[in-house]
Amino acid sequence: MSNSERLVEVYRARGEAEANIIKGLLESYGIPCLLRSLAAPSVHAFAVDGMGEVRVMVNESTADEARELVRGDDDA
C-alpha cells in the first residue's frame, strides 16, 4: 500500500469472513488492500445496524480495477 496515496472504499462487507474473501480476491490480482471496521470482530460476528460491517479499502489508483473485480466484470 502506498503511504502517500489516498485509500478509498471499494466494498462494504457484512462481516469479517465476507471481507476476507474479497481481500483474498483482490490480493490474488495484485491489488493490496486493508480492512477497516467500526467494531472488533469478536464483538460483532454479524452486522447489526452496520456495526459488523467491514470496509475493504484500496489505493485510489487501483480502485476502479478493484471494483470491477468485486462485481465480477469479465473485462477486469
Sequence and secondary structure as in RCSB ss.txt:
>XXXX:A:sequence
MSNSERLVEVYRARGEAEANIIKGLLESYGIPCLLRSLAAPSVHAFAVDGMGEVRVMVNESTADEARELVRGDDD
A
>XXXX:A:secstr
  SSS EEEEEEESSHHHHHHHHHHHHHTT  EEEEESS TTT SS STTTT EEEEEEGGGHHHHHHHHHT TT
 
